[in-house]
């Protein structure tokens, strides 16, 4: 597996990481613990060194799974996790945002225990908390870095003003936002600022929550608890319209003897050398497919064709329902 550095931070990770959320939550029932551990260790064996989790995934159970699976190889991997929500001690309902410095410290101590480690490699604020100045948040993480409990600071779904303010207090190593062939909004403001400041970019849902793989058409039904049931972009009518993009992607993939998912990931890798996507999966076969995307070199002609396709097709449907969209871009 090729390596990449996240901006000018010096943090080096595999060119493709693994988003671990789907092993425990978000897309239906969690996987069997043994199967989850096996998949995580298979990723390590194949050269993946970058693993993304969060306390809210489960909640808590995803961090515990990642911690147990990676404990034997802890020195070989980079683990990213997140703070920023209040979570009930019983049940899984999110109470809301909380990035108060004392809460950040509590979350980090608990995450360290679940992850079976003495340091978090990359700690993200999961969502910007409008009730806590970002300078206080960055200052709290700066203190944790000084204490050796955290190595790097990250932001998720933050706007460019917030990024600049946070970076002035504690250098931001990475921004994690959604980015893919069917969600290119970060190109307008975020990517230029990240390049200017030397911050890496970690796209989540680089395969459009599975849609860009070609496995989801308008007839597919999602299990109870699958977040795609609430996303407008996955309403049957929107899916029907958006299949045009998947079909065109298939044409390009066929010329490379590749899967659609591999072309979608190769396109992201071709954008900037400091971008590291974190596709998620529960299947080793899909893990292998995603990893192989790092070896695909798209030509300038390929990239122009993809840009032409994207400019010709307007993706239908919002990426979040309104109550979740309000939490992003602050």
Phi and psi restraints in degrees (value plus and minus 20) as a CYANA .aco file:
   2 UNK   PHI     -87.5   -47.5
   2 UNK   PSI     138.0   178.0
   3 UNK   PHI    -132.5   -92.5
   3 UNK   PSI     136.2   176.2
   4 UNK   PHI    -159.6  -119.6
   4 UNK   PSI     134.0   174.0
   5 UNK   PHI    -124.8   -84.8
   5 UNK   PSI     116.2   156.2
   6 UNK   PHI    -100.9   -60.9
   6 UNK   PSI      76.0   116.0
   7 UNK   PHI      42.8    82.8
   7 UNK   PSI    -164.6  -124.6
   8 UNK   PHI    -117.0   -77.0
   8 UNK   PSI      -4.8    35.2
   9 UNK   PHI     -93.3   -53.3
   9 UNK   PSI     -43.9    -3.9
  10 UNK   PHI      68.7   108.7
  10 UNK   PSI     -25.2    14.8
  11 UNK   PHI     -95.5   -55.5
  11 UNK   PSI      93.5   133.5
  12 UNK   PHI    -124.2   -84.2
  12 UNK   PSI     112.5   152.5
  13 UNK   PHI    -159.8  -119.8
  13 UNK   PSI     148.9   188.9
  14 UNK   PHI     -82.2   -42.2
  14 UNK   PSI     128.5   168.5
  15 UNK   PHI     -80.4   -40.4
  15 UNK   PSI     -46.9    -6.9
  16 UNK   PHI    -146.2  -106.2
  16 UNK   PSI     106.5   146.5
  17 UNK   PHI    -117.9   -77.9
  17 UNK   PSI    -190.2  -150.2
  18 UNK   PHI    -147.6  -107.6
  18 UNK   PSI      97.8   137.8
  19 UNK   PHI    -100.7   -60.7
  19 UNK   PSI     100.6   140.6
  20 UNK   PHI    -115.8   -75.8
  20 UNK   PSI     -27.8    12.2
  21 UNK   PHI     -71.1   -31.1
  21 UNK   PSI     -67.1   -27.1
  22 UNK   PHI     -83.4   -43.4
  22 UNK   PSI     -34.7     5.3
  23 UNK   PHI     -90.6   -50.6
  23 UNK   PSI     -42.8    -2.8
  24 UNK   PHI    -143.8  -103.8
  24 UNK   PSI     -44.5    -4.5
  25 UNK   PHI    -183.8  -143.8
  25 UNK   PSI     149.9   189.9
  26 UNK   PHI      75.1   115.1
  26 UNK   PSI     -57.2   -17.2
  27 UNK   PHI    -148.0  -108.0
  27 UNK   PSI      22.7    62.7
  28 UNK   PHI      81.9   121.9
  28 UNK   PSI    -184.1  -144.1
  29 UNK   PHI     -80.6   -40.6
  29 UNK   PSI     129.7   169.7
  30 UNK   PHI     -86.8   -46.8
  30 UNK   PSI     136.0   176.0
  31 UNK   PHI     -94.6   -54.6
  31 UNK   PSI     140.1   180.1
  32 UNK   PHI     -78.2   -38.2
  32 UNK   PSI     119.0   159.0
  33 UNK   PHI     -75.1   -35.1
  33 UNK   PSI     -66.0   -26.0
  34 UNK   PHI     -82.4   -42.4
  34 UNK   PSI     -59.5   -19.5
  35 UNK   PHI     -86.9   -46.9
  35 UNK   PSI     -59.1   -19.1
  36 UNK   PHI     -83.7   -43.7
  36 UNK   PSI     -64.6   -24.6
  37 UNK   PHI     -82.5   -42.5
  37 UNK   PSI     -62.3   -22.3
  38 UNK   PHI     -81.7   -41.7
  38 UNK   PSI     -61.2   -21.2
  39 UNK   PHI     -86.8   -46.8
  39 UNK   PSI     -63.2   -23.2
  40 UNK   PHI     -82.6   -42.6
  40 UNK   PSI     -61.3   -21.3
  41 UNK   PHI     -92.3   -52.3
  41 UNK   PSI     -51.5   -11.5
  42 UNK   PHI     -83.6   -43.6
  42 UNK   PSI     -57.5   -17.5
  43 UNK   PHI     -82.0   -42.0
  43 UNK   PSI     -63.7   -23.7
  44 UNK   PHI     -81.7   -41.7
  44 UNK   PSI     -64.8   -24.8
  45 UNK   PHI     -79.7   -39.7
  45 UNK   PSI     -48.0    -8.0
  46 UNK   PHI    -113.1   -73.1
  46 UNK   PSI     -15.8    24.2
  47 UNK   PHI      81.3   121.3
  47 UNK   PSI     -18.3    21.7
  48 UNK   PHI     -93.1   -53.1
  48 UNK   PSI     109.6   149.6
  49 UNK   PHI    -140.7  -100.7
  49 UNK   PSI     -19.8    20.2
  50 UNK   PHI    -141.7  -101.7
  50 UNK   PSI      96.5   136.5
  51 UNK   PHI    -145.2  -105.2
  51 UNK   PSI     111.5   151.5
  52 UNK   PHI    -135.3   -95.3
  52 UNK   PSI     105.8   145.8
  53 UNK   PHI    -159.8  -119.8
  53 UNK   PSI    -192.1  -152.1
  54 UNK   PHI    -187.8  -147.8
  54 UNK   PSI     132.0   172.0
  55 UNK   PHI     -82.3   -42.3
  55 UNK   PSI     -50.3   -10.3
  56 UNK   PHI     -96.6   -56.6
  56 UNK   PSI     -34.9     5.1
  57 UNK   PHI     -95.3   -55.3
  57 UNK   PSI      86.7   126.7
  58 UNK   PHI     108.4   148.4
  58 UNK   PSI     -86.6   -46.6
  59 UNK   PHI     -96.1   -56.1
  59 UNK   PSI     142.6   182.6
  60 UNK   PHI      54.1    94.1
  60 UNK   PSI     -55.4   -15.4
  61 UNK   PHI     -86.9   -46.9
  61 UNK   PSI     -49.1    -9.1
  62 UNK   PHI     -90.4   -50.4
  62 UNK   PSI     -61.2   -21.2
  63 UNK   PHI     -80.3   -40.3
  63 UNK   PSI     -62.6   -22.6
  64 UNK   PHI     -82.9   -42.9
  64 UNK   PSI     -60.5   -20.5
  65 UNK   PHI     -84.4   -44.4
  65 UNK   PSI     -67.9   -27.9
  66 UNK   PHI     -81.5   -41.5
  66 UNK   PSI     -63.2   -23.2
  67 UNK   PHI     -81.0   -41.0
  67 UNK   PSI     -65.6   -25.6
  68 UNK   PHI     -87.1   -47.1
  68 UNK   PSI     -62.1   -22.1
  69 UNK   PHI     -86.5   -46.5
  69 UNK   PSI     -58.1   -18.1
  70 UNK   PHI    -116.3   -76.3
  70 UNK   PSI     -26.3    13.7
  71 UNK   PHI     -72.6   -32.6
  71 UNK   PSI     -62.7   -22.7
  72 UNK   PHI     -88.2   -48.2
  72 UNK   PSI     -37.9     2.1
  73 UNK   PHI    -144.4  -104.4
  73 UNK   PSI       6.7    46.7
  74 UNK   PHI     -74.5   -34.5
  74 UNK   PSI     -58.1   -18.1
  75 UNK   PHI     -90.0   -50.0
  75 UNK   PSI     -35.4     4.6
  76 UNK   PHI    -113.5   -73.5
  76 UNK   PSI     -29.7    10.3
  77 UNK   PHI    -144.8  -104.8
  77 UNK   PSI     141.5   181.5
  78 UNK   PHI    -132.9   -92.9
  78 UNK   PSI     102.6   142.6
  79 UNK   PHI    -130.3   -90.3
  79 UNK   PSI     106.4   146.4
  80 UNK   PHI    -130.9   -90.9
  80 UNK   PSI     116.2   156.2
  81 UNK   PHI    -159.6  -119.6
  81 UNK   PSI    -198.9  -158.9
  82 UNK   PHI    -162.6  -122.6
  82 UNK   PSI     132.4   172.4
  83 UNK   PHI    -143.6  -103.6
  83 UNK   PSI     150.8   190.8
  84 UNK   PHI     117.6   157.6
  84 UNK   PSI     -28.2    11.8
  85 UNK   PHI    -137.3   -97.3
  85 UNK   PSI     132.6   172.6
  86 UNK   PHI    -110.0   -70.0
  86 UNK   PSI     111.4   151.4
  87 UNK   PHI    -148.0  -108.0
  87 UNK   PSI     112.0   152.0
  88 UNK   PHI     -82.5   -42.5
  88 UNK   PSI     126.2   166.2
  89 UNK   PHI     -91.6   -51.6
  89 UNK   PSI     -41.8    -1.8
  90 UNK   PHI    -143.6  -103.6
  90 UNK   PSI     112.6   152.6
  91 UNK   PHI      72.2   112.2
  91 UNK   PSI    -194.1  -154.1
  92 UNK   PHI    -145.5  -105.5
  92 UNK   PSI     -10.6    29.4
  93 UNK   PHI     -97.0   -57.0
  93 UNK   PSI     113.1   153.1
  94 UNK   PHI     -98.3   -58.3
  94 UNK   PSI     111.7   151.7
  95 UNK   PHI    -103.2   -63.2
  95 UNK   PSI     -49.5    -9.5
  96 UNK   PHI     125.6   165.6
  96 UNK   PSI    -189.3  -149.3
  97 UNK   PHI    -104.5   -64.5
  97 UNK   PSI     128.7   168.7
  98 UNK   PHI    -180.3  -140.3
  98 UNK   PSI      83.7   123.7
  99 UNK   PHI    -140.0  -100.0
  99 UNK   PSI      10.7    50.7
 100 UNK   PHI     -83.9   -43.9
 100 UNK   PSI     120.8   160.8
 101 UNK   PHI     -71.8   -31.8
 101 UNK   PSI     -60.6   -20.6
 102 UNK   PHI     -87.2   -47.2
 102 UNK   PSI     -51.9   -11.9
 103 UNK   PHI     -92.2   -52.2
 103 UNK   PSI     -59.3   -19.3
 104 UNK   PHI     -76.5   -36.5
 104 UNK   PSI     -65.0   -25.0
 105 UNK   PHI     -83.3   -43.3
 105 UNK   PSI     -61.7   -21.7
 106 UNK   PHI     -82.2   -42.2
 106 UNK   PSI     -63.9   -23.9
 107 UNK   PHI     -83.7   -43.7
 107 UNK   PSI     -63.9   -23.9
 108 UNK   PHI     -82.0   -42.0
 108 UNK   PSI     -63.8   -23.8
 109 UNK   PHI     -80.6   -40.6
 109 UNK   PSI     -62.1   -22.1
 110 UNK   PHI     -89.4   -49.4
 110 UNK   PSI     -60.1   -20.1
 111 UNK   PHI     -84.5   -44.5
 111 UNK   PSI     -59.1   -19.1
 112 UNK   PHI     -78.8   -38.8
 112 UNK   PSI     -60.4   -20.4
 113 UNK   PHI     -87.2   -47.2
 113 UNK   PSI     -66.4   -26.4
 114 UNK   PHI     -86.0   -46.0
 114 UNK   PSI     -55.4   -15.4
 115 UNK   PHI    -102.0   -62.0
 115 UNK   PSI     -24.1    15.9
 116 UNK   PHI      35.8    75.8
 116 UNK   PSI      27.3    67.3
 117 UNK   PHI    -163.4  -123.4
 117 UNK   PSI     145.5   185.5
 118 UNK   PHI    -125.5   -85.5
 118 UNK   PSI     -19.0    21.0
 119 UNK   PHI    -173.1  -133.1
 119 UNK   PSI     120.5   160.5
 120 UNK   PHI    -115.7   -75.7
 120 UNK   PSI     103.9   143.9
 121 UNK   PHI     -88.1   -48.1
 121 UNK   PSI     -62.1   -22.1
 122 UNK   PHI    -161.3  -121.3
 122 UNK   PSI      98.2   138.2
 123 UNK   PHI    -132.9   -92.9
 123 UNK   PSI      95.5   135.5
 124 UNK   PHI    -117.6   -77.6
 124 UNK   PSI     125.9   165.9
 125 UNK   PHI    -100.1   -60.1
 125 UNK   PSI      99.7   139.7
 126 UNK   PHI     -87.2   -47.2
 126 UNK   PSI     -63.3   -23.3
 127 UNK   PHI    -164.7  -124.7
 127 UNK   PSI     124.8   164.8
 128 UNK   PHI     -86.1   -46.1
 128 UNK   PSI     111.5   151.5
 129 UNK   PHI    -118.1   -78.1
 129 UNK   PSI      91.5   131.5
 130 UNK   PHI     -87.0   -47.0
 130 UNK   PSI     -34.1     5.9
 131 UNK   PHI    -110.0   -70.0
 131 UNK   PSI     -24.9    15.1
 132 UNK   PHI    -148.3  -108.3
 132 UNK   PSI      97.6   137.6
 133 UNK   PHI     -73.8   -33.8
 133 UNK   PSI     116.5   156.5
 134 UNK   PHI     -81.7   -41.7
 134 UNK   PSI     -46.4    -6.4
 135 UNK   PHI     -83.1   -43.1
 135 UNK   PSI     -55.5   -15.5
 136 UNK   PHI     -89.9   -49.9
 136 UNK   PSI     -58.5   -18.5
 137 UNK   PHI     -82.7   -42.7
 137 UNK   PSI     -71.2   -31.2
 138 UNK   PHI     -81.4   -41.4
 138 UNK   PSI     -56.9   -16.9
 139 UNK   PHI     -85.4   -45.4
 139 UNK   PSI     -58.8   -18.8
 140 UNK   PHI     -84.9   -44.9
 140 UNK   PSI     -61.9   -21.9
 141 UNK   PHI     -89.1   -49.1
 141 UNK   PSI     -56.3   -16.3
 142 UNK   PHI     -79.0   -39.0
 142 UNK   PSI     -61.3   -21.3
 143 UNK   PHI     -83.1   -43.1
 143 UNK   PSI     -62.0   -22.0
 144 UNK   PHI     -85.7   -45.7
 144 UNK   PSI     -54.3   -14.3
 145 UNK   PHI     -86.1   -46.1
 145 UNK   PSI     -63.6   -23.6
 146 UNK   PHI     -81.6   -41.6
 146 UNK   PSI     -51.6   -11.6
 147 UNK   PHI    -102.2   -62.2
 147 UNK   PSI     -26.8    13.2
 148 UNK   PHI      63.5   103.5
 148 UNK   PSI      -8.1    31.9
 149 UNK   PHI    -111.1   -71.1
 149 UNK   PSI     -37.5     2.5
 150 UNK   PHI    -157.9  -117.9
 150 UNK   PSI     125.9   165.9
 151 UNK   PHI    -122.3   -82.3
 151 UNK   PSI     -61.1   -21.1
 152 UNK   PHI    -158.6  -118.6
 152 UNK   PSI     132.2   172.2
 153 UNK   PHI    -129.4   -89.4
 153 UNK   PSI     115.4   155.4
 154 UNK   PHI    -154.6  -114.6
 154 UNK   PSI     143.6   183.6
 155 UNK   PHI    -145.1  -105.1
 155 UNK   PSI     132.5   172.5
 156 UNK   PHI    -149.4  -109.4
 156 UNK   PSI     109.0   149.0
 157 UNK   PHI      37.7    77.7
 157 UNK   PSI      13.9    53.9
 158 UNK   PHI    -113.3   -73.3
 158 UNK   PSI     129.3   169.3
 159 UNK   PHI    -101.7   -61.7
 159 UNK   PSI     147.3   187.3
 160 UNK   PHI     -87.5   -47.5
 160 UNK   PSI     -52.8   -12.8
 161 UNK   PHI     -84.5   -44.5
 161 UNK   PSI     -63.9   -23.9
 162 UNK   PHI     -82.6   -42.6
 162 UNK   PSI     -61.5   -21.5
 163 UNK   PHI     -78.7   -38.7
 163 UNK   PSI     -67.3   -27.3
 164 UNK   PHI     -83.0   -43.0
 164 UNK   PSI     -63.6   -23.6
 165 UNK   PHI     -85.1   -45.1
 165 UNK   PSI     -62.5   -22.5
 166 UNK   PHI     -86.0   -46.0
 166 UNK   PSI     -63.5   -23.5
 167 UNK   PHI     -82.9   -42.9
 167 UNK   PSI     -49.1    -9.1
 168 UNK   PHI     -89.6   -49.6
 168 UNK   PSI     -43.0    -3.0
 169 UNK   PHI    -115.5   -75.5
 169 UNK   PSI     -69.7   -29.7
 170 UNK   PHI    -158.9  -118.9
 170 UNK   PSI      98.5   138.5
 171 UNK   PHI     -69.9   -29.9
 171 UNK   PSI     110.6   150.6
 172 UNK   PHI    -108.5   -68.5
 172 UNK   PSI     107.3   147.3
 173 UNK   PHI    -103.5   -63.5
 173 UNK   PSI     -59.0   -19.0
 174 UNK   PHI    -171.7  -131.7
 174 UNK   PSI     127.6   167.6
 175 UNK   PHI    -130.3   -90.3
 175 UNK   PSI     112.1   152.1
 176 UNK   PHI    -131.7   -91.7
 176 UNK   PSI      95.2   135.2
 177 UNK   PHI    -155.8  -115.8
 177 UNK   PSI     141.8   181.8
 178 UNK   PHI     -89.3   -49.3
 178 UNK   PSI     118.7   158.7
 179 UNK   PHI    -181.2  -141.2
 179 UNK   PSI     110.7   150.7
 180 UNK   PHI    -189.0  -149.0
 180 UNK   PSI    -198.4  -158.4
 181 UNK   PHI     -80.0   -40.0
 181 UNK   PSI     -43.7    -3.7
 182 UNK   PHI    -131.8   -91.8
 182 UNK   PSI      -8.5    31.5
 183 UNK   PHI    -168.5  -128.5
 183 UNK   PSI      75.6   115.6
 184 UNK   PHI    -129.1   -89.1
 184 UNK   PSI      -7.4    32.6
 185 UNK   PHI     -72.1   -32.1
 185 UNK   PSI     -58.3   -18.3
 186 UNK   PHI     -77.3   -37.3
 186 UNK   PSI     -41.1    -1.1
 187 UNK   PHI     -85.5   -45.5
 187 UNK   PSI     -48.0    -8.0
 188 UNK   PHI     -88.8   -48.8
 188 UNK   PSI     -67.5   -27.5
 189 UNK   PHI    -145.8  -105.8
 189 UNK   PSI     -64.7   -24.7
 190 UNK   PHI     -84.9   -44.9
 190 UNK   PSI     -70.7   -30.7
 191 UNK   PHI     -81.0   -41.0
 191 UNK   PSI     -62.3   -22.3
 192 UNK   PHI     -80.8   -40.8
 192 UNK   PSI     -58.9   -18.9
 193 UNK   PHI     -89.2   -49.2
 193 UNK   PSI     -59.9   -19.9
 194 UNK   PHI     -81.9   -41.9
 194 UNK   PSI     -62.3   -22.3
 195 UNK   PHI     -84.5   -44.5
 195 UNK   PSI     -61.3   -21.3
 196 UNK   PHI     -80.7   -40.7
 196 UNK   PSI     -63.4   -23.4
 197 UNK   PHI    -110.1   -70.1
 197 UNK   PSI     -27.5    12.5
 198 UNK   PHI      55.7    95.7
 198 UNK   PSI      17.7    57.7
 199 UNK   PHI    -125.5   -85.5
 199 UNK   PSI     116.9   156.9
 200 UNK   PHI     -96.6   -56.6
 200 UNK   PSI     143.7   183.7
 201 UNK   PHI    -146.4  -106.4
 201 UNK   PSI     110.5   150.5
 202 UNK   PHI    -142.2  -102.2
 202 UNK   PSI      74.0   114.0
 203 UNK   PHI     -93.5   -53.5
 203 UNK   PSI     107.6   147.6
 204 UNK   PHI    -116.9   -76.9
 204 UNK   PSI     142.1   182.1
 205 UNK   PHI      30.4    70.4
 205 UNK   PSI      27.0    67.0
 206 UNK   PHI     -89.0   -49.0
 206 UNK   PSI     -32.0     8.0
 207 UNK   PHI    -127.2   -87.2
 207 UNK   PSI       3.3    43.3
 208 UNK   PHI      40.3    80.3
 208 UNK   PSI      22.1    62.1
 209 UNK   PHI      32.6    72.6
 209 UNK   PSI      17.1    57.1
 210 UNK   PHI      76.3   116.3
 210 UNK   PSI     -36.9     3.1
 211 UNK   PHI     -86.0   -46.0
 211 UNK   PSI     -56.5   -16.5
 212 UNK   PHI     -93.7   -53.7
 212 UNK   PSI     -27.6    12.4
 213 UNK   PHI     -96.7   -56.7
 213 UNK   PSI     -38.2     1.8
 214 UNK   PHI      68.6   108.6
 214 UNK   PSI     -17.6    22.4
 215 UNK   PHI    -107.0   -67.0
 215 UNK   PSI     -25.9    14.1
 216 UNK   PHI    -141.3  -101.3
 216 UNK   PSI      96.7   136.7
 217 UNK   PHI    -136.2   -96.2
 217 UNK   PSI    -190.9  -150.9
 218 UNK   PHI     -89.7   -49.7
 218 UNK   PSI     -34.2     5.8
 219 UNK   PHI    -111.0   -71.0
 219 UNK   PSI     -33.4     6.6
 220 UNK   PHI     -88.1   -48.1
 220 UNK   PSI     116.0   156.0
 221 UNK   PHI    -130.5   -90.5
 221 UNK   PSI     123.5   163.5
 222 UNK   PHI    -120.1   -80.1
 222 UNK   PSI     129.9   169.9
 223 UNK   PHI     -88.6   -48.6
 223 UNK   PSI     139.7   179.7
 224 UNK   PHI     -79.1   -39.1
 224 UNK   PSI     116.4   156.4
 225 UNK   PHI      70.8   110.8
 225 UNK   PSI     -24.5    15.5
 226 UNK   PHI    -101.2   -61.2
 226 UNK   PSI     102.4   142.4
 227 UNK   PHI     -83.3   -43.3
 227 UNK   PSI     -39.3     0.7
 228 UNK   PHI     -87.0   -47.0
 228 UNK   PSI     -37.9     2.1
 229 UNK   PHI     -83.5   -43.5
 229 UNK   PSI     -43.8    -3.8
 230 UNK   PHI    -125.5   -85.5
 230 UNK   PSI     -19.7    20.3
 231 UNK   PHI    -114.2   -74.2
 231 UNK   PSI     101.0   141.0
 232 UNK   PHI     -74.2   -34.2
 232 UNK   PSI     -53.5   -13.5
 233 UNK   PHI     -84.3   -44.3
 233 UNK   PSI     -38.3     1.7
 234 UNK   PHI    -123.3   -83.3
 234 UNK   PSI     -11.8    28.2
 235 UNK   PHI     -82.8   -42.8
 235 UNK   PSI     126.4   166.4
 236 UNK   PHI     -72.0   -32.0
 236 UNK   PSI     -61.9   -21.9
 237 UNK   PHI     -84.8   -44.8
 237 UNK   PSI     -60.7   -20.7
 238 UNK   PHI     -86.7   -46.7
 238 UNK   PSI     -62.1   -22.1
 239 UNK   PHI     -79.6   -39.6
 239 UNK   PSI     -62.7   -22.7
 240 UNK   PHI     -77.9   -37.9
 240 UNK   PSI     -65.2   -25.2
 241 UNK   PHI     -88.7   -48.7
 241 UNK   PSI     -58.1   -18.1
 242 UNK   PHI     -97.4   -57.4
 242 UNK   PSI     -31.6     8.4
 243 UNK   PHI     -84.5   -44.5
 243 UNK   PSI     -38.8     1.2
 244 UNK   PHI     -78.3   -38.3
 244 UNK   PSI     -62.5   -22.5
 245 UNK   PHI     -84.6   -44.6
 245 UNK   PSI     -63.1   -23.1
 246 UNK   PHI     -83.1   -43.1
 246 UNK   PSI     -60.7   -20.7
 247 UNK   PHI     -82.2   -42.2
 247 UNK   PSI     -65.0   -25.0
 248 UNK   PHI     -86.4   -46.4
 248 UNK   PSI     -57.2   -17.2
 249 UNK   PHI     -82.7   -42.7
 249 UNK   PSI     -56.8   -16.8
 250 UNK   PHI     -82.5   -42.5
 250 UNK   PSI     -56.7   -16.7
 251 UNK   PHI     -82.5   -42.5
 251 UNK   PSI     -63.4   -23.4
 252 UNK   PHI     -87.7   -47.7
 252 UNK   PSI     -62.2   -22.2
 253 UNK   PHI     -81.4   -41.4
 253 UNK   PSI     -59.3   -19.3
 254 UNK   PHI     -81.4   -41.4
 254 UNK   PSI     -57.2   -17.2
 255 UNK   PHI     -87.3   -47.3
 255 UNK   PSI     -45.5    -5.5
 256 UNK   PHI    -116.8   -76.8
 256 UNK   PSI     -16.0    24.0
 257 UNK   PHI      31.7    71.7
 257 UNK   PSI      24.5    64.5
 258 UNK   PHI    -148.0  -108.0
 258 UNK   PSI     147.0   187.0
 259 UNK   PHI    -104.0   -64.0
 259 UNK   PSI     136.8   176.8
 260 UNK   PHI     -75.8   -35.8
 260 UNK   PSI     -63.0   -23.0
 261 UNK   PHI     -78.7   -38.7
 261 UNK   PSI     -57.7   -17.7
 262 UNK   PHI     -88.1   -48.1
 262 UNK   PSI     -58.7   -18.7
 263 UNK   PHI     -87.3   -47.3
 263 UNK   PSI     -59.8   -19.8
 264 UNK   PHI     -82.1   -42.1
 264 UNK   PSI     -59.8   -19.8
 265 UNK   PHI     -93.7   -53.7
 265 UNK   PSI     -60.7   -20.7
 266 UNK   PHI     -82.3   -42.3
 266 UNK   PSI     -55.9   -15.9
 267 UNK   PHI     -82.0   -42.0
 267 UNK   PSI     -64.0   -24.0
 268 UNK   PHI     -83.3   -43.3
 268 UNK   PSI     -64.9   -24.9
 269 UNK   PHI     -82.6   -42.6
 269 UNK   PSI     -48.7    -8.7
 270 UNK   PHI     -98.6   -58.6
 270 UNK   PSI     -32.5     7.5
 271 UNK   PHI     -89.0   -49.0
 271 UNK   PSI     -71.1   -31.1
 272 UNK   PHI    -170.8  -130.8
 272 UNK   PSI     129.4   169.4
 273 UNK   PHI     -94.8   -54.8
 273 UNK   PSI     -28.3    11.7
 274 UNK   PHI    -127.0   -87.0
 274 UNK   PSI       0.7    40.7
 275 UNK   PHI    -124.6   -84.6
 275 UNK   PSI     109.9   149.9
 276 UNK   PHI    -150.1  -110.1
 276 UNK   PSI      82.1   122.1
 277 UNK   PHI     -93.3   -53.3
 277 UNK   PSI     133.8   173.8
 278 UNK   PHI    -147.8  -107.8
 278 UNK   PSI      48.8    88.8
 279 UNK   PHI     -83.1   -43.1
 279 UNK   PSI     127.0   167.0
 280 UNK   PHI    -128.4   -88.4
 280 UNK   PSI     136.1   176.1
 281 UNK   PHI    -182.1  -142.1
 281 UNK   PSI     141.3   181.3
 282 UNK   PHI    -134.2   -94.2
 282 UNK   PSI     -16.7    23.3
 283 UNK   PHI    -142.5  -102.5
 283 UNK   PSI     113.5   153.5
 284 UNK   PHI     -82.6   -42.6
 284 UNK   PSI     -56.5   -16.5
 285 UNK   PHI     -81.6   -41.6
 285 UNK   PSI     -60.6   -20.6
 286 UNK   PHI     -91.4   -51.4
 286 UNK   PSI     -53.7   -13.7
 287 UNK   PHI     -78.8   -38.8
 287 UNK   PSI     -67.8   -27.8
 288 UNK   PHI     -81.0   -41.0
 288 UNK   PSI     -61.8   -21.8
 289 UNK   PHI     -81.9   -41.9
 289 UNK   PSI     -65.5   -25.5
 290 UNK   PHI     -84.4   -44.4
 290 UNK   PSI     -63.6   -23.6
 291 UNK   PHI     -81.3   -41.3
 291 UNK   PSI     -59.7   -19.7
 292 UNK   PHI     -84.0   -44.0
 292 UNK   PSI     -40.0     0.0
 293 UNK   PHI     -82.0   -42.0
 293 UNK   PSI     -46.4    -6.4
 294 UNK   PHI     -85.7   -45.7
 294 UNK   PSI     -36.2     3.8
 295 UNK   PHI    -116.2   -76.2
 295 UNK   PSI     -23.2    16.8
 296 UNK   PHI    -106.6   -66.6
 296 UNK   PSI     104.6   144.6
 297 UNK   PHI    -125.8   -85.8
 297 UNK   PSI      87.3   127.3
 298 UNK   PHI     -99.0   -59.0
 298 UNK   PSI     115.8   155.8
 299 UNK   PHI     -99.3   -59.3
 299 UNK   PSI     147.8   187.8
 300 UNK   PHI     -79.8   -39.8
 300 UNK   PSI     -55.6   -15.6
 301 UNK   PHI     -86.9   -46.9
 301 UNK   PSI     -60.2   -20.2
 302 UNK   PHI     -78.4   -38.4
 302 UNK   PSI     -66.7   -26.7
 303 UNK   PHI     -86.4   -46.4
 303 UNK   PSI     -57.5   -17.5
 304 UNK   PHI     -85.0   -45.0
 304 UNK   PSI     -61.0   -21.0
 305 UNK   PHI     -83.5   -43.5
 305 UNK   PSI     -62.3   -22.3
 306 UNK   PHI     -83.5   -43.5
 306 UNK   PSI     -62.2   -22.2
 307 UNK   PHI     -81.1   -41.1
 307 UNK   PSI     -59.8   -19.8
 308 UNK   PHI     -83.5   -43.5
 308 UNK   PSI     -61.7   -21.7
 309 UNK   PHI     -81.7   -41.7
 309 UNK   PSI     -65.9   -25.9
 310 UNK   PHI     -87.0   -47.0
 310 UNK   PSI     -54.2   -14.2
 311 UNK   PHI     -94.0   -54.0
 311 UNK   PSI     -39.7     0.3
 312 UNK   PHI    -110.9   -70.9
 312 UNK   PSI     -36.8     3.2
 313 UNK   PHI    -141.4  -101.4
 313 UNK   PSI     100.1   140.1
 314 UNK   PHI    -111.0   -71.0
 314 UNK   PSI      94.6   134.6
 315 UNK   PHI     -87.5   -47.5
 315 UNK   PSI     115.4   155.4
 316 UNK   PHI    -119.7   -79.7
 316 UNK   PSI     120.3   160.3
 317 UNK   PHI      76.4   116.4
 317 UNK   PSI     120.5   160.5
 318 UNK   PHI     -91.3   -51.3
 318 UNK   PSI     132.8   172.8
 319 UNK   PHI    -100.9   -60.9
 319 UNK   PSI     -37.9     2.1
 320 UNK   PHI    -157.8  -117.8
 320 UNK   PSI     132.6   172.6
 321 UNK   PHI     -86.9   -46.9
 321 UNK   PSI     140.7   180.7
 322 UNK   PHI     -77.1   -37.1
 322 UNK   PSI     -60.6   -20.6
 323 UNK   PHI     -87.7   -47.7
 323 UNK   PSI     -44.5    -4.5
 324 UNK   PHI    -108.4   -68.4
 324 UNK   PSI     -53.0   -13.0
 325 UNK   PHI     -81.9   -41.9
 325 UNK   PSI     -49.5    -9.5
 326 UNK   PHI     -85.3   -45.3
 326 UNK   PSI     -36.7     3.3
 327 UNK   PHI    -110.6   -70.6
 327 UNK   PSI     -23.0    17.0
 328 UNK   PHI    -132.4   -92.4
 328 UNK   PSI     135.5   175.5
 329 UNK   PHI      54.9    94.9
 329 UNK   PSI      -2.2    37.8
